[in-house]
């Protein structure tokens, strides 16, 4: 007897792209979204409004790659509103979201809901904070994903593969938006969760708190 597909619906997919800063997470997200468009899939892309370092209306990588995106507050409720208003959810096949570490933990069940609706959901974000602690919903999303791509950067001290994000400054706030000059990628051997006050004064780096 041949298997039947009666009563079945298309199952979606959850993909997680993670790693430290400067590892190419946004670039990989952009690459996958562009390939989806080439395949004539309908794509919706979002980014949090607290990260406007490189572009206000696009995901932008450190290497200047871009992809158009809607900017929203980092809230799963707001993301739901954007997708379900006017039935937009039925007009997209692939949903991309950058900097997911800034979103609340309600993103976890919502992402699975989108997968159940048959959507390909591609998420990118930091897995750990500057203090080497799990960052937001990312670790849970990694555990639930169909595919996890964990990228490494290059240690700015020795050139080895880097899995940590080193904050160059004294601030202990969890969210301090910045890029080169405020953060570096570091390997395990050269990562320091906290830089002491003397080192911080020598750096004399500005901070932008959000």
Secondary structure, DSSP 8 states (H G I E B T S, - for coil): -----TT-----EEEEEEESTTSSHHHHHHHHHHHHHHTT--EEEEEETT--SS-SSEEE-TTS-EEE-EEE-S-HHHHHHHHHGGGGGGG-SEEEES-GGGS-THHHHHHHHHHHTT-EEEEEE-SB-TTS-B-TTHHHHHHH-SEEEEE-EE-TTT-SEE-EEEE-SS---S-B---BTTEEEE-TTT--SS--HHHHHHH-----B-
